[in-house]
C-alpha cells in the first residue's frame, strides 16, 4: 500500500517523463492522442491541426480542442467545418450531469452561426453543422432532452448519407449512447452504439473515440464486461489525455476491479493536475476514494479526501468548458468524497456531523444532507434526521422546478431512504421496511449518472441492513446478493451477505462471502475494520 500511496504523491513526476517521450500519431509534438483522420475540404496545411483537434475532442479535452480548431482557422480561414468542432466542443461532455448553463449554450450557438456564415464547402460538412445546430438553437422553447434527441436523429441521417464516413459513424454512436434513457432497461441505444463501435474497433484499434465511447456505451452493470477490451486499451491509445487515463475506471468500477480503478485514477489525477483540469482531478479523486473504500484502504482514502480540499481551492467555476468534468462534477466530488468516507466506514456520528456547503448544484448539496440524515437515523438523532429529510424534500422540489427531473428522482430516493431509516429508528419497523422497499424499487428503475462511481449507499444494500436489524437474515441475504449483481465486490454488500448467511445458519454460504470479502480487501489497512477481523475468524479454509 505504501508503494501505491507514493505513486499517488509522486504521480506527476512519474507520469510526465513517460508522456514526454511518447510519440504522437497525428501531430509533431510530445502528445499521444491516438489516430484520427477526418476528411475535410480544408487546405492540406490545415488538415493535420484539424485532425489533432478532433482527436482531442474525442478524449473530451474540449478547451484544447477549441484551441486546435481556432489554430486550424488561422491556417485556413475558409475551413468552416472547424466551427462545427468549436460548437460541439462547447457542448462539453455529453454524459455530464444536469442542464448546460446558458453561457455555454451561447458560445455553441455563436460557433454554429459562424459555421453557417462561412458557408461550408460540401454537402457533407453542411450536414455536420446542421446536426450540431440542434443542440444550441431554440433553447428558449425546446428542452435539452428534446434537443439531444434531435441531434441524435440528425447524426443518424449523416451516418446514413455517408456510410463510408468513419467519423460520422463514431459521432452517431456517441449521440446514441448519450441520448439513452436511464429508465430503459433494454439498453437499446447503448447496444446499438456498442455494435457500431465494436466493429470499428477491429478496424481502427488506435482511434481514441472508438475505445472511449465503447466504455460509455457499456457503462451500465449488465453490459460493462463488454467494455473490458476497450478499457484496457484506451489509456494506451491517448495517454496525453487525463480523461483517457480515468475513463477505464468506469468499467473497472462496474465489474468490481478496484485495484485497476485505483491505479487508473492515480494516473488521471496526476495528469489532470499537470494540465490544470481541476474538475477532472476531483472527479478522478472521487472514483479513487470509492475504490479505496471498497478495499478497506481507509488510510489511503483519508489522504485523498484531505487532498481534495486543497484541489477544490484551485477550482474556478467560471471555466465552463475545460476537460471532461464540468463544474457540476467538481461540486459533486467535493460533497461526495467526505460523505463516502463516513458512510462506507459506518462512521455514523461523523456522517451526522457533516456540514452542508451550498453550491449552484442542488443535487450535489443533497449528498451531504443524505449522509447527515442517514448518520443521524443510525445514532437516533431525531432532530438532525428530520432536518435532513426536510432539506432533501426542498432540494427535490427545487430540482423539479429547474426541470432537472433525473436528479429530482435521485434526491427523492435519498429522501425515502433517510425517512425509512428514521422511521425504523423511532420504532416503526414495518413502516421503515416498507419505505426502504419503495426506495429500492424506485432505484431499480433508473441508472447512475457517469458523474458518480455508484450510489452513496445502494438502496437494496440499505434494505438488506434494515432486514438484518429486523432479524430477517434470509430476506436480507437476497437483498445483498441483488446488490452484488449490480455492484460487484462492494465491501458492505459482501460483508452483509456473509453476516446474513451466518445468522440464517448457512455456514457454507457465509464462509464463501467472508472469503470473497478477504480477497477484495487483501490490501486493507492493518489493523483495519472490525468486519475483516470477523471475516478472518469465520472464513475457514479456502
C-alpha positions in Angstrom: 0.0 0.0 0.0 2.9 2.4 0.8 4.1 1.9 -2.8 0.7 2.9 -4.2 0.5 5.9 -1.9 4.0 7.0 -3.1 2.8 6.7 -6.6 -0.1 8.9 -5.8 2.1 11.6 -4.3 4.8 11.3 -7.0 2.3 10.8 -9.8 3.1 13.9 -11.8 6.9 13.3 -11.6 6.5 9.7 -12.7 3.9 10.4 -15.4 5.3 13.4 -17.1 8.6 11.8 -18.4 6.7 8.9 -19.8 4.4 11.3 -21.7 7.4 13.5 -22.7 8.9 10.6 -24.7 5.7 9.4 -26.2 5.3 9.8 -30.0 2.2 11.4 -31.3 0.3 9.8 -34.1 -1.0 12.9 -35.8 0.9 15.9 -34.6 4.6 16.7 -34.4 4.8 17.2 -30.6 5.2 15.2 -27.5 1.4 14.4 -27.4 0.0 10.9 -27.9 -3.7 11.2 -28.7 -4.4 8.3 -31.0 -5.0 8.2 -34.7 -7.8 10.3 -36.2 -8.4 11.1 -39.9 -11.4 13.4 -40.5 -11.5 14.2 -44.2 -12.4 17.9 -44.9 -12.3 20.4 -47.7 -9.8 22.5 -45.7 -6.3 23.2 -47.0 -3.7 20.5 -46.8 -1.7 22.7 -44.4 -4.7 23.0 -42.0 -5.7 19.3 -42.1 -3.2 18.0 -39.5 -4.2 20.5 -36.9 -7.9 19.8 -37.6 -7.3 16.0 -37.1 -5.4 16.8 -33.8 -8.3 18.9 -32.6 -10.8 16.1 -33.4 -8.6 13.7 -31.5 -8.6 16.0 -28.5 -12.4 16.3 -28.7 -12.8 12.5 -28.8 -11.0 12.3 -25.5 -13.1 15.2 -24.1 -10.3 17.7 -24.0 -12.7 20.4 -25.0 -10.7 23.6 -24.3 -7.6 22.2 -26.0 -9.8 21.1 -28.9 -11.2 24.6 -29.3 -7.7 26.0 -29.4 -6.8 23.4 -32.1 -9.8 24.3 -34.2 -9.0 28.0 -33.9 -5.4 27.3 -35.0 -6.9 25.5 -38.0 -8.9 28.6 -38.9 -5.7 30.7 -38.6 -4.1 28.5 -41.2 -7.2 28.3 -43.4 -10.0 30.9 -42.5 -12.3 29.2 -45.1 -12.2 25.9 -43.1 -15.8 26.4 -41.9 -16.1 22.8 -40.6 -13.7 23.9 -37.8 -16.6 26.0 -36.4 -18.5 22.7 -36.2 -15.8 21.4 -34.0 -15.8 24.5 -31.8 -19.6 24.2 -31.4 -19.5 20.6 -30.5 -16.6 21.2 -28.1 -18.7 23.9 -26.4 -21.4 21.3 -25.7 -18.9 19.7 -23.5 -19.2 16.2 -22.0 -22.5 14.8 -23.4 -22.7 12.5 -20.4 -22.2 15.3 -17.9 -24.8 15.7 -15.2 -27.5 18.3 -15.5 -28.5 21.0 -17.8 -26.0 23.1 -19.8 -25.6 26.7 -18.5 -26.9 29.5 -20.7 -23.4 31.0 -21.2 -22.2 27.6 -22.5 -25.1 27.3 -24.9 -24.5 30.9 -26.2 -20.9 30.0 -27.1 -22.0 27.0 -29.0 -24.7 29.0 -30.8 -22.1 31.6 -31.9 -19.9 28.9 -33.4 -22.9 27.4 -35.3 -23.7 30.9 -36.7 -20.0 31.4 -37.7 -20.1 28.0 -39.5 -23.2 28.9 -41.4 -21.9 32.4 -42.2 -18.7 31.0 -43.7 -20.6 28.6 -45.9 -19.4 25.0 -45.6 -17.9 23.9 -48.9 -19.5 20.5 -49.2 -23.0 19.0 -48.5 -21.4 16.6 -46.0 -19.8 19.4 -44.0 -23.1 21.3 -44.1 -24.8 18.2 -42.7 -22.4 18.1 -39.7 -23.0 21.8 -39.0 -26.8 21.5 -39.2 -26.7 18.4 -36.9 -24.8 20.2 -34.1 -27.1 23.2 -34.5 -29.9 21.2 -32.9 -28.1 21.3 -29.6 -27.9 25.1 -29.5 -30.9 26.5 -31.3 -34.4 27.1 -29.9 -33.2 26.8 -26.4 -35.9 29.1 -25.2 -38.7 26.9 -26.4 -37.2 23.4 -26.6 -35.9 21.5 -23.6 -32.4 19.9 -23.5 -33.7 16.4 -23.8 -35.6 17.1 -27.0 -32.5 18.9 -28.5 -30.3 15.9 -27.6 -32.8 13.6 -29.4 -32.9 15.9 -32.4 -29.1 15.9 -32.6 -29.1 12.1 -32.4 -31.6 11.9 -35.2 -29.6 14.3 -37.3 -26.4 12.4 -36.8 -28.2 9.2 -37.8 -29.1 10.9 -41.1 -25.4 11.9 -41.6 -24.3 8.4 -40.9 -26.9 7.0 -43.3 -26.0 9.5 -46.1 -22.3 8.9 -45.8 -21.9 5.2 -44.8 -18.1 5.3 -45.6 -17.5 8.2 -43.3 -15.9 6.6 -40.2 -16.2 9.8 -38.1 -19.9 10.1 -38.9 -20.4 6.5 -37.6 -18.4 7.3 -34.5 -20.2 10.6 -33.7 -23.6 8.9 -34.4 -22.7 6.1 -31.9 -21.7 8.7 -29.3 -25.0 10.5 -29.9 -26.9 7.3 -29.4 -25.2 6.4 -26.1 -25.6 10.0 -24.8 -29.3 10.0 -25.6 -30.0 6.7 -23.9 -32.9 6.9 -21.3 -31.7 5.8 -17.8 -35.1 4.1 -17.3 -34.7 1.9 -20.4 -33.6 -1.4 -19.1 -33.4 -3.0 -22.5 -30.4 -0.7 -23.2 -31.5 -0.5 -26.8 -29.5 2.6 -27.7 -26.4 1.5 -25.8 -26.3 -1.8 -27.6 -26.8 -0.2 -31.0 -24.0 2.2 -30.3 -21.8 -0.5 -29.0 -22.4 -2.7 -32.1 -21.3 0.2 -34.4 -18.2 0.9 -32.3 -17.1 -2.7 -31.7 -17.0 -3.2 -35.5 -14.9 -0.1 -35.9 -12.6 -1.0 -33.0 -11.4 -4.0 -35.0 -10.6 -1.8 -38.0 -9.3 1.2 -36.0 -7.7 -0.1 -32.8 -5.9 3.2 -32.2 -8.8 5.5 -32.6 -9.4 7.3 -29.3 -13.1 8.0 -29.8 -13.9 4.3 -30.6 -12.4 3.0 -27.4 -13.7 5.9 -25.3 -17.3 5.6 -26.5 -17.4 1.8 -26.1 -16.7 2.3 -22.4 -19.5 4.9 -22.2 -22.0 2.8 -24.2 -21.5 -0.1 -21.8 -21.3 1.9 -18.6 -24.2 0.0 -17.0 -24.0 -3.1 -14.9 -25.3 -5.8 -17.3 -23.1 -4.5 -20.2 -19.9 -3.5 -18.5 -17.9 -6.7 -19.2 -18.2 -6.0 -22.9 -16.1 -2.8 -22.5 -13.1 -4.5 -20.8 -11.1 -4.8 -24.0 -11.6 -1.1 -24.8 -10.9 -0.1 -21.1 -7.6 -1.9 -21.2 -6.6 -0.2 -24.4 -7.9 3.4 -24.1 -5.2 4.7 -21.7 -2.5 3.3 -24.1 -4.1 5.0 -27.1 -4.3 8.5 -25.7 -2.1 8.8 -22.5 -1.8 12.6 -23.1 -5.4 13.0 -22.0 -6.3 12.9 -18.3 -9.7 11.6 -19.2 -8.3 8.7 -21.3 -6.4 7.7 -18.2 -9.5 8.0 -16.0 -12.2 6.5 -18.3 -11.2 2.8 -18.0 -12.0 3.1 -14.3 -15.7 3.4 -15.2 -15.5 -0.2 -16.5 -13.3 -1.4 -13.7 -15.8 0.0 -11.2 -18.7 -1.7 -12.8 -17.0 -5.1 -12.7 -15.5 -4.5 -9.2 -11.9 -4.4 -10.3 -10.9 -2.0 -7.5 -7.1 -2.1 -7.8 -7.1 -1.3 -11.6 -9.6 1.5 -10.8 -7.2 3.0 -8.2 -4.2 2.9 -10.5 -6.2 4.4 -13.4 -7.3 7.3 -11.2 -3.9 7.9 -9.7 -2.6 8.4 -13.2 -5.6 10.5 -14.2 -5.5 12.8 -11.2 -1.7 13.4 -11.8 -2.3 14.2 -15.4 -5.2 16.5 -14.7 -3.1 18.3 -12.1 -0.4 18.7 -14.7 -2.9 20.2 -17.2 -4.7 22.4 -14.7 -8.0 20.4 -15.1 -9.3 20.8 -11.6 -12.7 19.3 -12.2 -11.2 16.2 -13.8 -8.7 15.9 -10.8 -11.6 16.0 -8.4 -13.7 13.5 -10.5 -10.8 11.1 -10.6 -10.3 11.6 -6.8 -14.0 10.6 -6.2 -13.6 7.4 -8.1 -10.3 6.7 -6.4 -11.8 7.2 -2.9 -14.7 4.9 -3.8 -12.3 2.1 -4.8 -10.0 2.6 -1.8 -13.0 2.3 0.5 -14.3 -0.9 -1.2 -10.9 -2.5 -0.4 -10.8 -1.1 3.1 -7.8 1.0 2.4 -9.2 3.7 4.6 -5.9 5.5 5.3 -5.3 6.0 1.6 -8.9 7.2 1.2 -8.4 9.7 4.0 -5.3 11.1 2.3 -7.2 11.6 -1.0 -10.1 13.1 0.9 -7.7 15.6 2.7 -6.0 16.5 -0.6 -9.4 17.1 -2.3 -9.9 20.1 -0.1 -6.8 21.7 -1.5 -7.7 20.7 -5.0 -11.1 22.4 -4.7 -9.4 25.6 -3.6 -7.9 25.8 -7.1 -11.3 25.2 -8.8 -12.7 28.1 -10.9 -16.4 27.7 -11.5 -16.3 30.3 -14.2 -14.4 27.9 -16.5 -17.4 26.2 -18.1 -15.5 24.2 -20.8 -12.2 22.6 -20.0 -11.7 18.8 -19.8 -14.4 16.1 -19.5 -15.5 17.1 -16.0 -18.0 20.0 -15.8 -18.1 22.5 -12.9 -21.0 20.4 -11.6 -18.7 17.4 -11.3 -16.3 19.4 -9.1 -19.1 20.3 -6.7 -20.4 16.7 -6.8 -16.9 15.3 -5.9 -16.5 17.9 -3.1 -19.6 16.7 -1.4 -19.4 13.0 -2.3 -15.8 12.3 -1.1 -16.3 13.0 2.6 -19.8 11.5 2.5 -18.5 8.3 1.1 -15.7 8.2 3.7 -18.2 8.3 6.5 -20.9 6.0 5.1 -18.7 3.3 3.7 -16.9 3.0 7.1 -20.2 3.2 9.0 -18.9 6.3 10.9 -22.5 7.4 11.7 -21.7 10.2 14.1 -19.2 11.6 11.7 -21.8 11.5 8.9 -24.4 13.2 11.0 -21.8 16.0 11.8 -21.0 16.7 8.1 -21.5 20.4 7.3 -23.5 21.2 4.2 -21.8 23.6 1.8 -24.2 25.4 -0.6 -23.3 25.4 -4.3 -25.0 26.1 -7.6 -25.6 22.3 -7.9 -28.5 21.3 -5.7 -28.1 17.5 -6.3 -24.5 17.9 -5.0 -25.8 19.7 -1.9 -28.2 16.8 -1.4 -25.3 14.4 -0.9 -24.3 16.0 2.4 -27.9 16.1 3.6 -28.3 12.4 2.7 -25.2 11.4 4.6 -26.2 13.6 7.6 -29.7 12.1 7.7 -28.6 8.5 7.4 -26.0 9.0 10.1 -28.4 10.7 12.4 -31.0 8.0 11.9 -28.4 5.4 13.0 -27.4 7.2 16.1 -31.1 8.1 16.8 -30.6 11.9 16.5 -34.2 12.6 15.5 -33.9 16.3 15.1 -31.0 16.1 12.7 -32.6 13.3 10.7 -35.8 15.3 10.3 -33.9 18.4 9.2 -32.1 16.3 6.6 -35.4 14.9 5.3 -36.9 18.4 5.0 -33.8 19.6 3.2 -33.9 16.7 0.8 -37.5 17.4 0.1 -36.7 21.1 -0.6 -33.9 20.2 -2.9 -36.1 17.7 -4.7 -38.7 20.3 -5.3 -36.1 22.8 -6.4 -34.7 20.4 -9.0 -38.3 19.7 -10.3 -38.8 23.4 -10.8 -35.5 23.6 -12.7 -36.7 20.7 -15.0 -33.9 18.5 -13.6 -36.2 15.5 -13.5 -33.5 12.8 -13.3 -31.8 14.4 -10.3 -35.1 15.2 -8.6 -35.8 11.5 -8.8 -32.3 10.6 -7.4 -32.9 13.0 -4.4 -36.3 11.6 -3.9 -34.7 8.1 -3.5 -32.3 9.6 -0.9 -35.2 11.2 0.9 -37.1 8.0 1.1 -34.1 6.1 2.4 -33.4 8.6 5.2 -37.2 8.6 6.0 -37.2 4.8 6.2 -34.3 4.5 8.5 -35.5 7.3 10.6 -39.0 5.7 11.0 -37.3 2.4 11.8 -35.1 4.1 14.5 -38.2 5.5 16.1 -39.8 2.1 16.4 -41.9 2.0 13.3 -40.3 -1.2 12.0 -42.9 -2.1 9.4 -43.1 1.5 8.1 -39.3 1.6 7.8 -39.1 -1.6 5.9 -41.9 -0.6 3.6 -40.2 2.8 2.9 -36.9 1.1 2.1 -38.6 -1.3 -0.2 -40.2 1.6 -2.1 -36.9 3.4 -2.3 -35.2 0.2 -3.7 -37.9 -0.3 -6.3 -37.5 3.3 -7.4 -33.8 3.0 -7.7 -34.2 -0.2 -9.7 -36.0 1.8 -12.4 -33.1 4.1 -13.1 -29.3 4.1 -13.7 -26.5 6.0 -12.1 -25.0 9.1 -13.8 -21.5 9.0 -15.1 -20.5 11.6 -12.6 -20.5 9.0 -9.8 -19.0 5.6 -9.4 -22.1 4.4 -7.7 -24.9 5.4 -5.2 -23.7 6.8 -1.9 -25.4 3.7 -0.5 -27.3 1.3 -2.8 -30.9 1.1 -1.8 -31.0 -2.7 -1.7 -27.9 -2.8 0.4 -29.6 -0.5 2.9 -32.7 -2.6 2.7 -30.6 -5.7 3.5 -29.1 -4.0 6.5 -32.6 -3.0 7.7 -33.7 -6.6 7.3 -30.7 -7.7 9.4 -31.7 -5.3 12.1 -35.2 -6.8 11.9 -33.9 -10.4 12.4 -34.8 -11.4 8.9 -31.4 -12.7 7.7 -32.7 -14.9 4.8 -34.5 -12.0 3.2 -31.5 -9.8 3.9 -29.2 -12.2 2.0 -31.4 -11.9 -1.1 -31.1 -8.1 -1.0 -27.3 -8.2 -0.6 -27.0 -10.7 -3.4 -29.2 -8.5 -5.6 -26.9 -5.5 -4.8 -23.8 -7.6 -5.7 -25.3 -8.5 -9.1 -25.4 -4.8 -9.9 -22.4 -3.6 -7.9 -19.9 -6.5 -7.8 -17.4 -6.7 -5.0 -18.9 -4.0 -2.9 -17.4 -4.3 0.6 -20.6 -3.6 2.5 -22.7 -6.0 0.5 -20.1 -8.8 0.7 -20.0 -8.4 4.4 -23.8 -8.1 4.7 -24.3 -11.3 2.6 -21.8 -13.1 4.8 -23.4 -11.9 8.0 -26.9 -12.6 6.8 -25.9 -16.2 5.8 -24.2 -16.6 9.1 -27.3 -15.5 11.1 -29.5 -17.7 8.9 -27.4 -20.7 9.8 -26.0 -21.2 6.3 -22.4 -21.7 7.2 -21.1 -22.6 3.8 -22.5 -19.5 2.1 -21.3 -17.4 4.9 -17.8 -18.7 4.5 -17.9 -18.2 0.8 -18.8 -14.5 1.2 -16.3 -14.0 4.0 -13.6 -15.4 1.8 -14.6 -13.1 -1.1 -14.5 -10.2 1.3 -11.0 -11.0 2.4 -9.9 -11.4 -1.3 -11.4 -8.0 -2.2 -9.7 -6.4 0.9 -6.3 -8.1 0.5 -4.6 -4.7 0.6 -6.7 -3.4 3.5 -5.2 -1.4 6.4 -3.8 -3.5 9.2 -5.2 -3.2 11.8 -8.3 -2.4 9.9 -12.0 -2.7 10.0 -13.7 -4.9 12.5 -15.6 -6.7 9.7 -12.3 -8.1 8.4 -11.3 -9.5 11.8 -14.7 -11.3 11.9 -14.1 -12.5 8.3 -10.7 -14.0 9.2 -12.2 -15.9 12.1 -15.2 -17.1 10.1 -13.9 -17.7 6.6 -12.4 -21.2 7.3 -10.1 -22.9 4.8 -10.5 -21.9 1.1 
